[in-house]
Amino acid sequence: MITMPFTLKPAKAEEFVNREELLGEMLSELSDSDSTVGYALYGRRRVGKTSVLKEIQRKLEESHGCVVVYFSVWGLIEYSVEEFCRKLSLEILEAYRKELGLKFRARELMEMPLSLLGKILEETELRVVYGEFEFLLSRKTPDDSGLLLEHCFGLSEKLAKATGRKCVLLLDEFPSVIDLKIENKKVGEGILKKIRTIFEDWEKTTLCISGSVRSTMDLTVLSAGSPFYRQLVAKEVKPLGIEHVRKLLRQNLKIPDESVEELYSFSAGIPFYVHFLGRMLERKSEKTPEVVRAMEKEFLAEEGNLLFREEFNSLGAGEKAIVMEIALGRNSPKEISASLGARVSNVNTFLNYLINKGYVARKEKGVYSLEDPVFGRWVRVILVGGENWGE
């Protein structure tokens, strides 16, 4: 049996399990040069959305003749509209560099004086987009934000038409664009509508997006009033089932069923945790359920603190209290308010805050749970100390 290493990076190739149907559908549509149909992937954090986008990029570049641009909104530092447009434009230009016979890398072009840049670009196929590129380099005033977006997203379309190579834009954590700023003020939902307007005119560019927070994905694509509603094919990326967790673990380990079941119960099938725990288990001589439970406790005490402490500390006092109550099994506003001695209306306010931030999900009317059960276990075991591990 050929084994594939456990990875903490986005999975690729044989590291994928239980994503074949989704990948097949997306590849079939995205590789069609005459189609502009795109996709919206949603699901909880660490469930594997980035892995799907990265694998789509690999397969399209490998054999389907598309130019693919992957860009994560979470990778921005300044979080401004200007930074977003400039960095995305650089990635688009870099992706088409070989098609255009351009000897300079996109970042090298950005550092050149405009006078020299014009001479270089006029000698290549980039002359068709020189106006857009010059604008992106020279305009900085806040009033130009709409034009910046037009020139940025227009760059992909013009390069696709100039080269005859379809462009596939993969924008990870796309709904976070509503948090971009102009003069330290968030642009809000208006940026989604602007991008949707540009999107409507595309003939050779396709958009695929992902998002972790259900409320912002509702705002972007999932609700009837959202700008991209029915403009993109929405697909939920779910945790792995136990059969796929078993397959993933046994690609690398000799592990009994009881230990697979224990690890699946702890990880809830979230690929990031399965891979992380698999890496830890590789170093253990025995793979018994007892060893796995001890390893899970070690994970919470060490790696869990690194993963979750900052997330928890970023919450307000009221939000922290609600998270701890839900982690302890109090899942309704009435139960939480009784335990905290707080008004139900105040509890509901904090629950809505936590839903919007992606920490809490409404399972059904009046019943709430933490989106990430491993985070919930960390809160319960490490912060509160409210769990007997052997139970």
C-alpha angles and dihedrals in degrees: 000000000000110000126210119210120248109253136202090195124078108297120246141184112342091005087076120096127175095006099092097104094049093045092048093052094046094046092050092054100037095048091057104102091205095053127087094180110134137185139236115208118197135176142118123301117284093015094119109265093134089049090056092050093047092049090049088052092050095048096044092049092044101057116348105073097236127132107232127198119193116193130168117208088203088065093071119107106192093034093214129139089241093054091046093052095044096048094043090048090052091053092048092049092046091050090056096041096103092045090055097044089237113164095197125076116238093249091053090054091052090058095053124098111259091243092058093039091058093055093049096046094046089061092058138051086268089085086090090066101030091110092056094045093048090050092052090051099045109032117082109150119116092237088067095064094105092047090047089057092047093051093042096051091035088060093068093048095048093047091048091053094043094052100031089234116125115235121224113195113202108192112186118207088005098169088067088079086086087069093056114116141222112197089347093305121115114244092216127191094337092082090060091055091048093052090046090055091052090044092058092066098050118119102165103026129079127196126214120178139181135199137180102197112076094206093056092044087053088052091049109037118339105066124072093245097048120113096241097040108144089353091097129036105249117218127177115220104213133193117270120270119238092260090058093045087053091050093048094048094045092053084073110015143046097231129162122237093250091058092047089053092049093049091045092051091052098043096039086220094291104153097220092059094042090054093044094049090043089057090051092047092053088069094053118092091210127045101196122142089252091055091047092051091050089049092050090053089049089050092054094047096047115018093025091060090053093047101041111023095080092044091052094044091053089066125090121250093260092048092050090052092052092048091052092048093052090045088056091054102263100131106166129071089238093055092044094048092048091051095046097036089235133134116268089231090058091048090052090051092054092044089057090050090052093047090053090050092050098246099108134041129198104233093185137331108316094358123103136182138180112264092224112047092192090057087049091051090051091052092047098045105031105028102031102020089217102141135079101216093211094058 
